[in-house]
Amino acid sequence: MASPTAASEPKIPYQETSTAIDIEHVPVTDDPRQWSLARKTTTLCIVSLATMVSTIASNIQNPSNSLIEEALHATSNQISWTLAAFPIVQGNLPLLWSAASEIKGRKPVYLVSSALFVVGSAVLAFSKTIEVMIVMRTLQAAGSSAAISISAATLADIYDTHERGTRMGIFYAAPLLGPALGPILGGSLSQVFNWRASFYFLLICGVVTFLSFLILFKDTFRHERSLMYRSAFQRLAASKEPVQSSNESISTTQDSSIPVRDIEKQPQPQYAPDATPVLIPTPGLENLRLSIHDINPFPPYFRILSRKNNVFILIANGLIYGFSYCLSYTCARTLANKYGYHAFDTGFVLLCLGIGSIAGSVIGGHWSDRVLARKKAASGGKWSAEMRLESSKLAMLWLPPSVVGYAWVCEKHVNVAVICIMLVLIGFTSIWMYSSTLAYLVDANPGRSSTAVATNSSFRGFLAFLSIMTAVPLQDALGDGGLYTAWAGILVVMELMVMLVLHKGELWRRESEEREREILRE
């Protein structure tokens, strides 16, 4: 059953009667949060499939690198570029996809990006030179990046705050299957057929994903709940209407007392279900239509970065992601060079990392919701986004020791069963933390969830790129023992950053909101 509507047509803009609104709970037509369980589950499954395919694409090539190098007469440096280009593009293009999804909706972006992924996979399967392969891996990464960036925002569209951690944990298990399944799929297909079979497989997956979005997916985006859309619309409206004062922009509509404000700069309150804002349609602007040209993705990006709590969590998430990329890449080299493993055997060992990651995502996401509910009850119903980070403390105790343990069992060439145990522990603890910090980013940035997740992807992609480009030289120079002991130290610093946000984040957010108010008054 649909919620009370704010307008008969969703294209009609609104002005707020107060300086701050609960953007998460603005009344909308056909409220996605009131959809049936079946519709929500269908949506969750489709976006999970898309993100799983995206992450499979990122590392399915690894077991076939030597075969590709031989077949295309490529150098090791060129092979590294086919790997490194993927996370840097996949991480940064979401800024554009996110902005587009805040204007045109989620579904058109999913369809366009899925089509790009299909084209990239098709050309890769037939590529004859390494240069074509590098370019097509870039196109494939561009197509896969939309699902990575706006899927969390899609879930924020359909699930409320109290259930978001659990759903995020379940959802994030799907893209974690990619790093788990990618190597074993790539190795199996390469051994049974040839290295091109991996890209034929991705082509089939891309077509299935495209058809799922086209036929089964119902758009979850509602522009009334998007700060970016509202802000862009008001800027467009102000440019179309004359102003009455040189000191304050006033729209000359039927009610000229309503100022045109940049809503995205307005401080947003925490979740308060009873505090439904009063919305007034802005008359005379119904014929205005936004296009992609009316959106600049960089101001929202810099607004996310203007808050210290966001920056610390973004760096922490980027370090976890960069560490995971480095671990997968160097572990494959160690198994091949020190243990003499073939592609299929390597993929099977790396599956342990994926199994631990999936368990950490599902259990950690559910645990974060329980911790949040307990904290909220203890404070008499009041809550802050930082309460969710309490759930990451348990994993913090185990992650660095697990990494140190992995470092030296690899260095001493201990039985591979011990390596498998260490990989499960690392995957479990690192993604337990990540599921909480990702949900925190969404909770701490109401109305900007898509931009926050896209910014997170940018940080992840950049640090993954650095980790891949430096992984082999560092592994050769320091060995697995020195490299991952150093990583354990970096992860301790990462955990301290999360703890700092846990204790200071709410204060930092309030200070940021006050600065935004002062800027607005000027």
Helices and strands as residue ranges (DSSP letters): E 14-16, G 23-25, G 32-34, H 37-59, G 62-64, H 65-71, H 76-92, H 94-104, H 106-126, H 130-158, H 161-192, H 197-215, G 223-225, H 227-240, G 263-265, E 279-281, G 292-294, H 298-305, H 308-337, H 343-378, G 385-392, H 393-396, H 399-411, H 416-444, H 449-521
